[in-house]
Amino acid sequence: MASIAVYSVKGGVGKTTFAVNLAWCAANISRRETLIWDLDAANGSGFLLGVDPKKKRTAESVFDQARDPAKLIEKTGFSGLHLLPADESIRTLDRQFDRIGKKKRLAGLVEQLGKDFDRIIFDCPPVLNEVSAQVMRAADLVIVPLPPSPLSTRAFETVVEEVRGAGKGHPPILPVMSMVDMRRTLHRQAREANPTWPVVPLASAIEQCAVERKPVGAFAPRSPAARAFAQLWTAIERKLAAG
C-alpha cells in the first residue's frame, strides 16, 4: 500500500481535481483498489465523484478510537474507487486531535485501511494545520499543484518549508504545474524555468469535471487533459517504486 497526499497552501490551483483524477487513474490504469480520503471541509472530492454527503455523518467519527473507519467508506460509480468523505465538522478536527492527544492517529488509520486498499489519495485542506501535518506524517509522497507563474519556484519552496515544519522525516514532494496555457508568455516562462516539472494543461475538459461530476478520464478519455493525468500517474507510480 502507498499513500499520496495532494496538498496546496492556497485554493484555486486544482487540488481537489488533481486528487480525484489521480485516484481514478490509480483504480482504472493501475487497477489498484483505491481510496480517496477527503479531508477538505468543502467535500469537493465527493461532489466530483457524484457522491452526495450523508448529513448525519461527522468527520470526527472517522478518528474516534471506538469507530471502524471502514464503515464510513462509500462506493463511487467507478470500479475499484472508494471515498471516505468529509463534511463541515472536519473544521473542528484540530481540537479533536488535541483532545485525543495522538500525533500519528491518522497514520494509524492509514495502516489499518491499507489492509483493504492498495492506494490511498488524500485531498488535503488548503492550509497547513494539524490535520494536514498528520497527513504528511502518513504519506509516502506529496503532490503539489502550482500555478504557471514566474513565482512558481518560490511558491514551491514555501510549500517545502511548510511541509518540513510538520515534523521530521517528511515524504518526498513532487511539484506539478497546473492549468498551463503555452500560448501565454508568462506560462511559457514558468515552464522554461521548471522544465522537469510535470504539466497539466488548462483545458475545458478539466472544467467539465464539475459539470459531469466525473473524472476527466471517464468522459473524455482521449483528451489532452486525460493523457496529462495518466502521464502524471505513471510518474507517481515510478517514483513510489523507486522508493
C-alpha positions in Angstrom: 0.0 0.0 0.0 1.1 3.6 -0.7 -0.5 6.9 0.3 -0.3 10.0 -1.8 -1.2 13.5 -0.5 -2.4 16.3 -2.8 -1.6 19.5 -1.0 -1.6 23.2 -1.6 -1.2 26.2 0.6 -4.0 28.0 -1.3 -7.2 27.2 -3.2 -7.8 27.6 -6.9 -4.9 25.6 -8.2 -6.9 22.4 -8.9 -6.0 20.5 -5.8 -9.3 18.5 -5.5 -9.5 18.0 -9.3 -6.0 16.5 -9.1 -6.9 14.2 -6.2 -10.0 12.9 -7.9 -8.4 12.3 -11.3 -5.3 10.7 -9.8 -7.5 8.4 -7.7 -9.4 7.5 -10.9 -6.1 6.7 -12.7 -5.0 4.5 -9.8 -8.2 2.5 -10.0 -8.5 2.4 -13.8 -5.0 2.5 -15.1 -3.1 0.6 -12.4 -6.2 -1.5 -11.5 -5.5 -0.9 -7.8 -8.1 -0.8 -5.1 -8.1 2.9 -4.3 -9.5 5.1 -1.5 -9.7 8.8 -1.9 -9.9 10.4 1.6 -11.4 13.8 1.6 -10.0 16.0 4.4 -11.2 19.3 3.0 -14.5 20.5 4.6 -15.8 21.6 1.2 -16.4 17.9 0.3 -15.2 18.7 -3.2 -13.9 15.1 -3.9 -17.3 13.7 -3.1 -19.0 16.2 -5.4 -16.7 15.5 -8.3 -17.3 11.8 -7.9 -21.1 12.2 -7.8 -21.3 11.1 -4.1 -23.6 13.3 -2.0 -22.7 13.6 1.7 -24.7 11.9 4.4 -25.9 14.6 6.7 -25.7 12.5 9.9 -22.0 11.6 9.4 -19.5 13.7 11.3 -15.8 13.9 10.4 -14.6 13.4 14.0 -16.2 10.0 14.0 -13.5 8.9 11.5 -10.9 9.5 14.2 -12.9 8.1 17.1 -10.9 5.3 18.5 -14.1 3.2 19.0 -15.2 3.6 15.4 -14.1 1.5 12.4 -13.3 4.0 9.6 -14.0 1.3 7.0 -17.7 1.5 7.9 -17.8 5.2 6.8 -16.4 4.4 3.3 -18.8 4.9 0.4 -18.7 3.3 -3.0 -18.4 5.5 -6.1 -19.7 4.8 -9.5 -16.3 3.7 -10.7 -14.8 0.3 -10.3 -12.1 0.0 -7.6 -12.6 3.6 -6.4 -14.0 4.3 -3.0 -14.5 7.5 -1.0 -14.0 8.4 2.7 -16.0 11.7 2.6 -15.6 14.9 4.5 -18.2 17.3 5.9 -18.4 20.7 7.6 -17.5 19.2 11.1 -14.0 18.5 9.8 -13.2 22.1 10.6 -13.1 21.1 14.3 -10.6 18.3 13.9 -7.7 20.3 15.2 -9.4 20.5 18.5 -10.4 16.8 18.3 -6.7 15.9 17.8 -5.7 18.0 20.8 -8.3 16.1 22.9 -7.1 12.7 21.6 -3.5 13.7 22.1 -2.1 11.5 19.4 0.2 13.0 16.8 0.1 9.9 14.5 -3.6 9.0 14.8 -4.1 9.4 11.1 -1.1 7.3 10.3 -2.5 4.5 12.4 -5.8 4.7 10.5 -3.9 4.6 7.2 -2.1 1.4 8.2 -5.5 -0.1 9.2 -7.1 0.9 5.9 -4.1 -0.3 4.0 -5.3 -3.9 4.6 -8.2 -3.2 2.1 -6.6 -0.7 -0.3 -3.5 -0.5 -2.5 -3.5 3.3 -2.9 -4.9 6.0 -0.6 -5.1 9.5 -2.0 -5.6 12.4 0.4 -7.4 15.6 -0.6 -5.8 17.8 2.0 -7.2 21.0 3.4 -5.7 24.1 1.7 -3.8 25.2 4.9 -1.2 23.5 7.0 -2.9 22.6 10.2 -2.8 19.6 12.5 -4.9 17.6 10.0 -2.5 18.2 7.1 0.5 17.8 9.4 -0.8 14.3 10.3 -1.2 13.6 6.6 2.4 14.5 6.0 3.5 12.0 8.7 1.4 9.3 7.0 2.0 10.0 3.3 4.6 8.3 1.0 4.5 11.1 -1.5 3.1 14.7 -1.6 1.8 16.2 -4.9 1.8 20.0 -5.0 -0.2 21.6 -7.9 1.2 25.1 -8.6 0.0 27.8 -10.9 2.2 28.6 -14.0 3.8 31.8 -12.7 7.4 33.2 -12.6 7.0 32.8 -8.9 6.2 29.1 -9.1 9.6 28.1 -7.8 9.3 30.4 -4.9 5.8 29.1 -4.1 7.1 25.6 -4.2 9.9 26.5 -1.8 7.3 27.9 0.6 5.3 24.6 0.4 8.5 22.6 1.1 9.2 24.8 4.2 5.6 24.3 5.4 5.8 20.6 5.0 9.2 20.3 6.7 7.7 22.2 9.6 5.2 19.4 10.0 7.9 17.2 11.5 11.0 15.2 10.8 11.1 12.7 8.0 8.7 14.4 5.7 7.9 12.4 2.5 9.3 13.3 -1.0 7.4 16.2 -2.7 6.6 16.4 -6.4 5.6 19.8 -7.8 3.2 19.8 -10.8 2.5 22.9 -12.9 -1.3 23.2 -13.2 -3.6 25.0 -15.7 -0.8 25.7 -18.2 -1.6 27.5 -21.4 1.5 27.6 -23.6 0.0 30.4 -25.7 0.7 32.8 -22.7 4.1 34.3 -22.3 4.2 34.0 -18.5 3.2 30.4 -18.7 5.9 29.6 -21.2 8.4 31.4 -19.0 7.3 29.4 -15.9 7.6 26.2 -17.9 11.1 27.1 -19.1 12.2 27.9 -15.6 11.0 24.5 -14.3 11.4 22.1 -17.3 11.4 18.9 -15.2 8.1 19.5 -13.5 5.1 17.5 -14.8 2.4 19.7 -16.5 -1.4 19.5 -16.6 -2.8 21.9 -19.2 -5.5 24.4 -18.9 -8.4 22.5 -20.6 -12.2 22.8 -20.9 -12.4 19.0 -20.2 -11.0 19.6 -16.7 -13.5 22.3 -16.1 -16.2 19.9 -17.2 -15.4 17.6 -14.3 -17.6 19.7 -12.1 -20.5 19.6 -14.6 -20.2 15.9 -15.4 -19.3 15.0 -11.7 -16.8 12.5 -13.1 -13.0 12.3 -13.5 -11.9 13.5 -17.0 -10.7 10.1 -18.0 -14.3 8.7 -17.5 -16.0 11.1 -20.0 -13.1 12.4 -22.2 -10.5 9.6 -22.2 -8.8 10.8 -25.4 -8.5 14.4 -24.3 -5.1 16.1 -23.7 -6.2 16.5 -20.1 -6.8 12.8 -19.6 -3.5 12.0 -21.1 -1.7 14.5 -18.8 -3.2 13.0 -15.7 -2.4 9.5 -16.9 1.2 10.5 -17.6 1.4 12.1 -14.1 0.0 9.0 -12.5 2.7 6.9 -14.3 5.4 9.2 -13.0 3.9 8.9 -9.5 3.9 5.0 -9.7 7.5 5.1 -10.9 8.5 7.4 -8.0 6.8 5.2 -5.5 8.5 2.1 -7.0 11.9 3.8 -6.8 11.3 4.5 -3.1 
